[in-house]
Amino acid sequence: MERREFLASIGCVAASAPLAKVGARIPAEPAGLQLPMPPPRATMSLPPEPEEPGRLLLDRAWQFHQGDIPFPAIKGHGWSYANAKAGQAQGAAAVNFDDSDWPLVNLPHDWAVDMPFDRDANPSQGYRQRGYAWYRRAVRLDPADRGKYLELQFGAIATNATIWINGSVAAHNWSGYNSIYIDLTPTARFGDDLNIIAIRVDAEKMEGWWYEGAGLYRHAWLATRPPVHIRTDGVHADPRRGIDGRWTVPVTASLASILKTEAMATLNAVLSDAEGRTVAKGTVEAKVPPLGSAEAKLELAVPSPRLWSVDDPNLYTLRLSLAGPTDAEDQRVLRIGFRTFRFDADKGFFLNDQPLKIKGSCNHQDHAGVGVAMPDALWEWRIRRLKDMGSNAIRCSHNAPPVELLDACDRLGMLVMNENRNFNTSPDYIEQLQWLVRRDRNRPSVIMWSVFNEEPMQGSEAGYEMVRRMASEVKALDPSRPVTAAMNAGLFTPHNVSQAVDVVGFNYQPGLYDRFHAAHPDLPITSSEDTSAFMTRGAFQNDPDHHVFASYDDERSSWGSTHREAWKAVATRPFVAGAFVWTGFDYRGEPTPYEWPSASSFFGIMDLCGFPKTAYWLHRAQWVDDRPLLDLAPHWNWAGREGEPITVMAMTNVERVALFLNGRPLGEKAVDRFEMPRWQVPWAPGRLEAVGYRGGRRVAHALVETTGAPVALRLTPDRTVMAGDGEDVQPITVDAVDARGRHVPTAQLPVRFTISGGAIIGLGNGDPNSHEPEKGDSRKLFNGLAQVIVRADSGAGPLRLTAQAEGLRTGQVSIARVATTPRAQVAPTPSVQTLEGWRQSPASPDKPDPMRKPIDSDMNSWLWLGTGQIEAAQGEGNWISLRATFVARRRVQANGGILRFGGIVGRAEIWLDGRKVAEKPDFAEAPLAVAVPASSEEHVVTLLVESRPGLIGGLSQPATVGAR
Ligand code: GAL
C-alpha cells in the first residue's frame, strides 16, 4: 500500500476522490501520518516453498570456532603414513578433534557482521575483519537409510571453504556464491557411528569489492533419496510457446543411480494450476546404469495457460515422482510460469508480447543487522519494498543469488538479471556458470544471464573469446534466455564482448546509447547499471565534513548520473530495454566517495534498512503511471533557519502541483516527470502542503509539518502476524513521535529494546557512518528512524517488543505468533570422541603381552582397522591384541570419564595405560565400559581378545570416550 492508499484506509482521504478546491480548507491530517513506511499488514509472509521429501534443513547446532586452527606438523613414519590415508585428516579436520567447548550457532550465519568496525580493515568489506573460522557438526544417520543416496548441500559459504567428511576432504570450494553438493553415500556412517563434518572457511579471500560476509551464510540441507533418483538441480522444465501459439512444458529429468546393476525407473509428471487442478500429466521410463546417468524426457501440453507476468505472477506447480526398483519414490516440486519475452533492438523489452520498460535496480545481498545471513522472510520483504516503488526487475550484482530471493521474485512478479561472479573460462569457473544456469533455468522471473560485470578485457579479443565460450556453455543448458555482459567500456573496439552477447549491457555511458544503437541497429541494449548517485536518508544539507549527502538528487559520482538523468536517458529511448539503478538498497562497503568512518554505501534508493530516501519517492513517481502520487521533500523541521530559503521538491506523477505554506499559496508548477518541480521556500514553521492535479482535477495531496519535540517512541511492524516456526523474521520500524503523535524526522535518540516471544537478530538505522554494533538490544534513531529485526519463537502467543528512551514514553508492539509447524531439521547431535586408528596384532597361540606394540615403521604386520571392523588376523593362534591411543577431550581430562565399547566379540581383557581394568569372560558379543582417569596425557588402550573356532574376535562397534 502506498501512502495515499494508507490515508484512504484510515479514513483521511478517499483514494480516488478529488480533493477540495484550491483555496478551500485542506483537511487536517490525522496524527502520526508522516512515518515514511507502509502501515502494518495483517497477513503472514509467503508460506515456505514445498519441502522436498526426504530433505532436511541442516541449519541448527553447528559448532563454531572463530580464527584459524593450524594443522599439526606431521612427524615420524607412522604418523606420516597414516596422515596420507583416507579418513585420516588431522587437526580441526580430524574426526576426533575436541570441539566440545565450541559455541553453537545456527545458520544462516555471518560472523563478519558481529565484528567491530576496524579502521585497519578493508573499506570495501565495510571495515569488518573477516579472517578464518571453523565449523563442525556431528550427524547421526538412521541405519534404515543405508543404501539410500545421501547428499549434503550448502547454499553458499563465504568465501573459500574446505569441507571434510569423516576425516576425508569432500570438497574444495573456491567461491562464496555457489552451492556445494556433496555425495555422502560412499563414506556414510550409521547409528552411533557418527558422521563428522568439518569446514575450514577462509574469508580473507575476496571475490568482490563490496561486503561479502563470512561463513555459512545460506542454508544447509541433508537430502536422503532413493538409490535411483533425480539429480540435484537436475530438472529442466521451462515452458515453451510453439509457433502455433500453443504451449508445452518439455520436461527433462537427469537421473542417477548408486545401485550395482542397471535399473528401470518411471518418471511421472503432474502439472497443476494455482487452484490445485491438474492440467497435464505425463509418464516416461528410463534405464539408469549403475553409478551412471540417464535422462528421462517427456512433454506436457498446456495449450492455453494463464500467463505469468510482473502484475500477475501466476505459477503452476510441477510434481515429479520417480519410481525405481525400491519402494520409495524420489520426488521434486517445482514452480514454473508461462510467459514469453524478447528483447527487440528497436523497441526494447517485451513480456508476453507487451512492451515493458525494465525498471530495475542492482543489489548486493546484505541487510542491516544481519549482514549476508539473510533470513528468507527478509528477501520477500525486500522484493516487496522494490515492487511497492513500481520496480519490476532486479539485477543480482555481481553474483549468484540465494534461491530464496528467486522464490520471492517468481512469486511476487519481479524480473531477474541473474549474474555470474567469476569471469574465467577454466573448468572450475565454467562449472560455477553451469551450476547457476542449471539451478535457475526453470524460473519465470529470470530473463537474462549476465556473464560478467565490468571486466577490463571486455574490449579485447581475449574478452570476446571468453564470453563466446561462456555464452555457448549457457546456451547448451538454456537456449531460451539471452546472454548479456555488463560493459563499462570497450564497446567500439574492433574485437569486443558486445559481439558475443545477445543483449549488450551498458554500465553507465548513457552518452553512448545513441552512437552504439546507430552502429549496431540489430543489437538489443539495456542499461545493466546506471545512476550511482549519493544520498543520505533523511538528510537535506550536504555536510562533507561529516560525510553526509543532501537527498535532493543533485549528488552523483563522476561516472554516474543523478537518478533523474539516468532514468530520462533510458525512458526517452525505446531501444534501451530498461534501467538498473545502482542500487536499490545501500550495502556495506564501498562508502564511495568517502572512507573511514563511513562504512556503507550512499548509492541506495533505500538505506541499509530499506527506509526510503528521496530517491524512493522519485522513482515511484516516475515508475508508477496510474495511481496519482505526490510526495514532498524535505521534512519541515528547520528551527533556527527562519526565513532562509529551503529547497522543496515534489516527487509526483500528476500534471501540475500547487504548493502552500500554512495555507498561503507558493505557486503552482507544471510537472516535468523527468525533472520534478522545485521551489525555494523561506522557512517558517507550520504546514507545507502540495496539491496535485490531473486534467484540472485535484487528485493528490501531500503534507509535511513542523513537529514538536519527541515525547514517545513508536514501533511499527511490517506485519501484525508472524509464523511461530522459529524461522519467521520481520523488520520493525522504530520512530519517535511528538505530542500530537507525528513522526519526528530529526530525532537522533538512543533507544533500548526488550523482547519476549522472539529474539532480536539485528539492529540498524541506515546511517552509513554509524559504528554502533548491529547485534544487541540498543540502537540510536538516525534522522528519525531505526530498525529492529525480530525472529518469532516457535509456538503460539504474542511477540512483544518494547522500546525505551530517556524522557520518552515507552513504545510497545504486540505481534501475534501463529503456531506453525517448523520446517524439518536434522536433529542436533552432540559429537562424541570415537577411538580411531586401531591396530591389530598378528594372531598368537598365547595371550599376548599387553605392552606389545607395532614399531613405528611397521605398516603391514599389524593391521589398520576402521571403527567397528572385525578382521581375521594373520598367523596361527586364537589371540590378538588390539591397540589404540587417545588424548581425552577437555572435560574428561579434567573430570575423568567412561570408555565405552559398543560391542566386543570374544573373550577379552581390557588394559588402560598399562593396567588391566576389565575382563570379558564370555565369547558372545557384548558392550563393556571402563572408567578413564582424569589426565591430559595420551592414553593407551589395549584389548587382548581370544577367538574360538567359528568366531572371530574383535570390536564389532565403535568405542567412544565420554563424560561419566
Ligand atoms: C560500478 C560497479 C559496481 C559499483 C559501482 C559504484 O562500476 O559495477 O559494483 O562499484 O560502480 O558506482
Residues whose N, C-alpha, C, O or C-beta is under 5 A from the ligand:
A	BS01	GAL	E454 S532
